[in-house]
Amino acid sequence: MLAPTVGHYTFVRDDGQPLDYIPGQFIQVHFQYADGTATKRSYSLATIHDHALGPGEAVEIAVSYVPGGAATALFEGLDEGGTVDASGPFGRFCLMPGDANRRYLLIATGTGVTPYRAMLPQLETLIRERGIEVVLLFGARTPDELLYGDEFRAFADRQPNFRFVPCYSRELPADPHPDTRRGYVQQFLDEFAPQGETDIAYLCGNPNMVDACFEALKGHGLPVPAIRREKYVSSK
């Protein structure tokens, strides 16, 4: 369990083939409701990915539990060695090879931070090769819900050009880091002075957060193509 209501799951393909993907992409898990109706849910791939994945390598996802949810029942009922049906990878919520920006603003709430975990090796390379700066603003209600927080803090400690800013809406940690904030991520955008000439922003998570940050970033002069969005909606 990553948090009280979020599980981290690791899979391998049962046909022995690799699941290679671009960090930021997602898979779809297919299953049925109790009445037999087919449905599916999308999950961003969390695997820290710095090479072409080989056969048998882990495929990692983070799953939010929704009370009474059919997908939650599917995952909670999985024993070690259990299987799910999935398709993919899909999506274009990825770092683009042609980007010439000076800074990335990565903004997330909840499991919306998952694709950024997968991007860490790419970001490390871009910091080294292009000297970019990265700010990760991550919103959680409490310290217990800061998914992969220790990993992001450790990465920030190693990389002076990477700044990790956790924003807690309900409860601060006992000994907060100087970059910790109290409130919602959208409240702190102005602090980082987004600029249309130099920044590209990624927004992932709660739809209200995504919409609020999208409007704020446009107000700071970021063109729409420089604001890349993916909304996460919890489904039963």
Secondary structure, DSSP 8 states (H G I E B T S, - for coil): --BTTEEEEEE--TTS------TT-EEEEEEE-TTS-EEEEEEEB-----S---TT--EEEEEE--TT-HHHHHHHT--TT---EEEEEE---S--TT---SEEEEEEEGGGGHHHHHHHHHHHHHHHHH--EEEEEEEESSGGG-TTHHHHHHHHHH-TTEEEEEEESS---SS--TT-EES-GGGGTGGG---TTTEEEEEEE-HHHHHHHHHHHHHTT--GGGEEEEE-----
